[in-house]
Amino acid sequence: MKIAILGTGMVGETLGSKLVALGHEVRMGSRTPDNAKAAAWVKKAGGKASQGTFRDAAAFAELLFNCTLGNASLDVLKSAGEEALRGKVLVDVSNPLDFTKGMPPVLSTPPDDSLGEQLQRAFPSLKVVKTLNTMNCEVMVEPSRVPGDHDVFVSGNDVDAKARVKQLLTEGFGWKHVIDLGDITTARGTEAFLPLWLRLWGTLRTGDFNIHVVKR
């Protein structure tokens, strides 16, 4: 499968490397075609990895991962262009975090909205699936880093798109427990978990943790 990684940070690099290892063709998108961080990743990831602008990556791919900072995600998708995005699945792993007042950051979205919903509203033909945004990027692609049972959540309006993403999560990344929360409005809940995640990270002094929902 041809996959785009939008963003050149640690999350994008980790996801991109895992996807290349699984045999996918992966293009990392950035604002410029010669981004140094993307070039370094391509050199390290091997022959199935490439780089380009956000528009190049989106046009190339069947499925996209949004790994950009939450406050930049809308602008990134606008630069990719409606035509390159139309009808495709966007896996949104980003969170709307505001760092302007320092650490820890706060959510930049109001309680009755989410970044996932904003992306879906801005690009109605795009099939946005929110997932993997409640954990460290290394746990995203290797859930066995955390012992025992733990969960990953998915939110989205398109049933087929969610099924496609769930297959990648289970068969590709090795997730055993996927909880489908429902439509894209349920992304409000997983994005709101981030302030607690950051506090846990500070207390536990490691990103190798996750949550598990236990039902009677």
C-alpha positions in Angstrom: 0.0 0.0 0.0 1.1 3.6 -0.7 1.1 5.6 2.6 1.8 9.2 3.3 3.3 10.5 6.6 2.5 14.2 7.1 5.1 15.5 9.5 8.8 14.9 10.1 8.9 14.7 13.9 9.4 11.7 16.1 5.9 10.4 15.7 6.0 10.5 11.9 9.5 8.9 11.8 8.4 6.1 14.1 5.2 5.3 12.2 6.9 5.7 8.8 9.7 3.3 9.8 7.3 0.7 11.0 5.2 0.9 7.9 8.2 0.6 5.6 9.3 -2.5 7.7 5.8 -4.0 7.0 6.5 -3.6 3.3 4.5 -0.5 2.5 5.7 2.3 0.2 5.9 5.4 2.5 6.4 9.0 1.5 7.1 11.6 4.2 5.6 15.0 3.5 6.8 18.4 4.7 6.6 22.0 3.7 9.6 21.8 1.4 10.6 19.0 -1.0 14.2 18.8 0.4 13.4 18.8 4.2 16.6 17.7 6.0 14.8 15.6 8.6 12.8 13.8 5.9 15.9 13.2 3.9 17.7 11.7 6.9 14.7 9.4 7.5 14.6 8.3 3.9 18.3 7.4 4.0 17.8 5.4 7.1 14.5 3.7 6.2 15.6 2.3 2.8 14.2 1.8 -0.7 10.5 1.9 0.0 10.8 5.4 1.7 10.7 8.7 -0.1 10.0 12.3 0.6 8.2 15.3 -0.9 6.0 18.2 0.0 2.7 17.7 1.8 0.9 17.9 -1.6 3.3 15.4 -3.1 2.8 12.9 -0.3 -1.0 13.2 -0.3 -1.2 12.8 -4.1 1.1 9.7 -3.9 -0.8 7.9 -1.1 -3.9 5.7 -0.7 -3.9 6.3 3.1 -2.4 9.2 5.1 -1.2 9.7 8.6 -1.5 13.1 10.2 1.6 13.4 12.5 1.8 17.2 12.5 1.4 19.4 15.5 -2.3 19.9 16.2 -2.2 23.7 15.8 -0.8 23.3 12.3 -2.8 20.3 11.1 -5.5 22.3 9.3 -3.0 24.4 7.4 -1.0 21.3 6.5 -4.0 19.7 4.9 -4.9 22.9 3.1 -1.5 23.0 1.6 -1.9 19.4 0.5 -5.0 20.4 -1.4 -8.5 19.1 -1.6 -7.9 17.2 -4.9 -5.0 15.2 -3.4 -7.1 14.3 -0.3 -10.4 13.6 -1.9 -11.9 10.2 -0.9 -8.9 9.0 1.0 -8.5 7.8 4.6 -6.7 10.1 7.0 -5.4 8.5 10.2 -5.3 11.4 12.7 -2.8 10.7 15.5 -2.3 14.4 16.4 -3.7 16.3 19.4 -4.7 19.9 19.8 -2.1 21.0 22.3 -1.4 24.6 23.1 2.2 25.2 24.4 2.0 29.0 24.5 1.9 29.0 28.3 4.6 26.5 28.7 4.4 23.0 30.1 2.2 21.2 30.6 0.2 22.2 27.5 -3.5 22.7 27.5 -6.1 21.7 24.9 -6.7 24.4 22.3 -10.2 23.1 21.4 -13.4 23.7 23.4 -15.1 20.9 25.2 -17.7 20.5 22.4 -15.2 20.1 19.6 -12.0 18.2 18.6 -9.2 18.4 16.1 -10.6 15.2 14.5 -13.9 17.0 13.9 -12.2 20.1 12.6 -10.3 18.2 10.0 -13.5 16.3 9.0 -15.5 19.5 8.7 -12.8 21.2 6.6 -12.5 18.2 4.2 -15.9 16.5 4.0 -14.7 14.0 1.4 -11.8 12.9 3.6 -12.4 9.8 5.8 -10.9 10.9 9.1 -10.2 8.1 11.6 -8.9 9.2 15.0 -6.6 6.7 16.7 -3.3 6.1 18.4 -3.4 9.6 20.0 -3.5 8.3 23.6 0.0 6.9 23.8 3.7 7.3 23.1 4.7 6.8 19.5 6.8 3.8 20.3 3.8 2.0 21.9 1.7 2.9 18.8 3.7 0.6 16.6 4.9 -1.9 19.3 2.1 -2.4 21.9 4.1 -5.3 23.4 6.4 -2.7 25.0 3.6 -2.5 27.6 3.0 -5.9 29.3 -0.5 -7.3 29.7 -3.8 -6.1 28.2 -4.3 -2.5 27.1 -6.4 -0.7 24.5 -6.3 1.5 21.5 -9.4 3.6 20.5 -10.8 4.5 17.1 -13.3 7.2 16.1 -14.7 8.1 12.7 -17.8 8.5 10.6 -16.9 6.0 7.8 -17.4 2.3 8.8 -15.2 1.0 6.0 -12.4 3.4 6.7 -12.4 2.4 10.4 -12.3 -1.3 9.4 -9.3 -0.6 7.1 -7.5 1.2 9.9 -8.4 -1.5 12.5 -6.9 -4.1 10.2 -3.6 -2.2 10.0 -3.6 -1.8 13.8 -4.2 -5.5 14.5 -2.4 -7.3 11.6 0.3 -4.7 11.1 1.1 -3.1 14.5 0.0 -6.1 16.6 -2.8 -4.5 18.6 -5.1 -7.1 20.4 -7.7 -4.7 21.9 -9.3 -2.1 19.6 -12.3 -0.2 21.0 -14.5 1.5 18.4 -15.9 4.5 20.2 -18.2 5.6 17.4 -18.4 8.6 15.1 -15.7 11.4 14.9 -17.3 13.4 17.8 -15.9 10.7 20.1 -12.5 12.0 19.4 -13.3 14.7 22.0 -12.8 12.1 24.7 -9.5 10.6 23.5 -8.0 14.1 22.8 -9.1 15.2 26.3 -7.1 12.3 27.8 -3.9 14.0 26.8 -3.6 16.3 29.9 -3.8 13.2 32.1 -1.4 11.3 29.9 1.2 14.1 30.3 0.8 14.1 34.0 1.2 10.3 34.1 4.3 10.6 31.9 5.8 13.1 34.4 5.0 10.9 37.4 6.0 7.5 35.9 9.1 9.0 34.1 8.5 6.7 31.1 6.3 6.7 28.0 5.9 2.9 28.1 2.5 2.8 29.6 -1.1 2.7 28.4 -4.7 2.2 29.7 -7.0 -0.8 29.7 -10.8 -0.6 30.0 -12.2 -3.4 32.2 -15.9 -4.2 32.0 -17.9 -6.3 34.4 
